[in-house]
Amino acid sequence: MKQIIKKFILIFDDSICRIIVKWFYPQYKRQRKGYMYNFQIIQKYFFMQKIIGFNRGVPWPVDFRSKILGYEYIKKGIMCDPGDNIGIYINAYGGLILGDNVNIGQNTVITTTNHDIYDHRKVSDKKMGVIIGNNVWIGANCSIVAGVKIGNNVTIGAGCTIRKNIPSNTIVIHKDHQLKLIKKRKYIWDYKKEVLN
């Protein structure tokens, strides 16, 4: 009996729920198996985002405790939903490019612009932007400031403040009041072979 119910739920999820997710989140591109079911996306994000209105215009799932400013200036790849975790703050008015398979941990801040040094109410004329490559995992409580470029296959440990460019194939950790960069082996999982939702 349990298997019949589970099979019915999966058929319902792959048909009706998938259509709803595609309709309300046109830029949601995740693997069909191994992440979240479509009904879980609706359950976790839909009511607070699309009905109540937290980050309503963003065309991918965003947690209601996160804030995305300037989502129209974000270019993102597949398997990347900036703001889908708790407490993420992104100011993308300076331009934000996110590669494929980028995961952002809780309470992370990404800013792509600075304030005017004479009038703090205004944004600086310099639009510096942030570029984050493919296969990047950003741990919880990180800060990434304007003008930074992060390469491919990078893991950033929790609590790091990224103020300078990070080369590809690197692990970044916070050690003794400074960042330590450790070389990392190539990425193994071929995410481009996954069937997307």
N, C-alpha and C positions, 0 to 999 in steps of 0.2 A: 504493500500500500504506500509506504514512504517513497519508493522508487517511482511509482506512478505520479504522485504529487510533485516530486522533484522534476520529473520529465515534463509535466504540464507547466510548471513554473519556468523552466528553461525555454520551452517553446514560446510561452507568453513573453518572456524577457527578450528573446531573440527576434520577435516580431513587433508587437505593439510598443513595448518599452523602448526598443531600438529606434523606432520611427520617432517617438517623442523626443528622445535624446538628440537625434540628428536634427530635428526641427528646431529645438531651442538652443542647441549648442553646435552650430555648424563647424566650428573649428576644433571640436573634440575629436582627436585622432589617437586612439589607444588600441593595443592589441585586444582581440576579441576574447582570448582566453588567458587567464592568469592575472588579471588586474581586478576590476570590479564589474559586477553584473550591471546591466543597464538600469534595473529597478533600484539598485543601490545608489547609482548616480542621481536618479530622480529623488529618492528618499533623502539623501544627504545634502543635496544642493538646491534642488528646484524651488521648494517653497520659499526659503529665505532669499534666494537670489532673484527669481522671476516674479513671485507674487508680492512679497514684502518690499523688495527693491534694493537690497544690498548688492552693489556692483551689477545692477540689472542689465546694462548694455553690453557687458563683456560676453563674447560669443563662445566661451568655454566655461566649465564649472569652476566657481570660485567660492571658497568657504566664507560664510557671513562674517567671520571674525577677521578676515583679511581685507586689505584695501588696495585697489589697483587704480592708479591715477594715470590718465593718458593711454588707455589700452589700445587706442587706435595707432599709437606709435610703436607698438610691439610687433615684431616679426618673429613668429615661433615655428619650430619644426614639429614633427610628429612625436607623440608620446611625451608631451611637455605641456603642462597646464599651470602656468604661473598663478599662484594664489589658491591652489586647491588644498593647501595645508593651513593649519591654524596660525593666525597672527602675522601673516606675511604682508609687508608694506612695500609696494613698488611705485615709484614715481618715474614714469616712462616718457615724460615730455621731451627729454633730450634724445630719445631713440634707444630702443632696447632690442637687440637681436639675440634670440635664443635658438640654439641648434636642436638637433633631434635627441631625444632621450635625456632631458634635463630634469632633475628632481631638486626641488627647493624645500629645505627643512623649515620647521616651525619658527616663528618669530624672526625671520630673516628680513633684512632691509636692503633694497636695491634702489639707489638713487642715480639718476642719469643727468641731473642738472645741479647747479649750485645757486645760492642766493646772490643777488647784487650786493657788493661789499659796502655800498653807501646807503642803499634802501633795502632793508631786509624783507620788506613786503613783496618785492619784485624778484623774479627769476633772472639770473644772469643772462646776458646775450649769448654767451658761449654755450652751445649745446654739445656737450662732450659725449654723451651716450655710453652704453656698456655693451660689449659683445661677449657672449658666452658660447663656447663651441659645443660639439656633440659629446654625448656620454659623460655629462658632468653631474656630480652629486654635490650639492651644497648642504652642509650640515645645519643643525639648529642654531639659532641666535647668531648668525653671521651678518656682517655688513659689507656691502660692495658699493664703493663710491664711484662717482662719475669719472669717465675716461678710462676705465679698466677694460682690458681684453684678457679673457680666460680661454686657454687653448682647449683642444679635444682631450677626452679621457682624463679628466681631472677630478679628484676627490678633495673637497675642502672640509676639514674637520670642524666640529662645533665650536662656536665662539670666536672664529677668526674675523678680523677686519681686513678686507682686501683693498689695498691702496695702490698697488702696482700690478703690472701685467704678470700673468701666471703662464708658463710655457706648457705645452701639451705633455701628456703622460707624467703627471705630477700628483703627489699627495701633499696637501698643505695642512700643517698642524701648528697650533700655537704652543710654543715652548720657550720658557725663560724670557717672557716679555717680548718675544719676537716671533715671526713666522719662520717655520722650517720647511723647506721644500725637499721632498723625497722622490726619487725617480720611481716610476711605476711601470709594470709590464703592459703590453698592448691589451686592448679590450677584446674579450673573447666572444661574447654573445652578439650574433648578427641580428640586430633588431629590425633591419630592413626586410628580413624574410618573414616577419610576423604578419598575420592577416589582421588588418585594422578594423575597428568597429565602424 
